[in-house]
Amino acid sequence: MRETIAAVLLFAGVGLELAAALGVATMRGVLQRVHYTGLAMLGSVPIAAAVVVRESFSLAAMGPLLLCAYLLVSSPVLTHVTARAAGLPDDTADEGDG
């Protein structure tokens, strides 16, 4: 039963990652591509859950859980910085907000 649940979670995570990669590949501009980074981050959650279901809460499950936590924290920051940098004109990129 645990193997089946882990397989379903793994396939769901891989499906989300493939959908995000397809979205990034098909969009034209940077600001359009940025919308699919959230989907890519969200795909890591079922993949980490699949490892936890299969391995229980052991040392083998800590790696994917820590990676998932890191992605949950860093992905919005990276998306914001990328969108902000893409929206600034070249001559004001070094001046900041002031």
VENRA-V373063 format. One record per backbone hydrogen bond with DSSP energy under -0.5 kcal/mol. NH is the residue of the N-H (numbers start at 0). CO is the residue of the C=O. Records with the same first field share a line. If there is no record, write none. Layout:
NH->CO  CO
This chain:
4->0
5->1
6->2
7->3
8->4
9->5
10->6
11->7
12->8
13->9
14->10
15->11
16->12
17->13
18->14
19->15
20->16
21->17
22->18
23->19
24->20
25->21
26->22
32->28
33->29
34->31
35->32
36->33
37->33
39->35
40->36
41->37
42->38
43->39  40
44->41
45->41
46->42
47->43
48->44
49->45
50->46
51->47
52->48
53->49
54->50
55->51
57->55
60->57
61->57  58
62->58
63->59
64->60
65->61
66->62
67->63
68->64
69->65
70->66
71->67
72->68
73->69
74->70
76->72
77->73
78->74
79->75
80->76
81->77
82->78
83->79
84->80
85->81
86->82
87->83
91->88
92->89
94->91
95->91
97->94
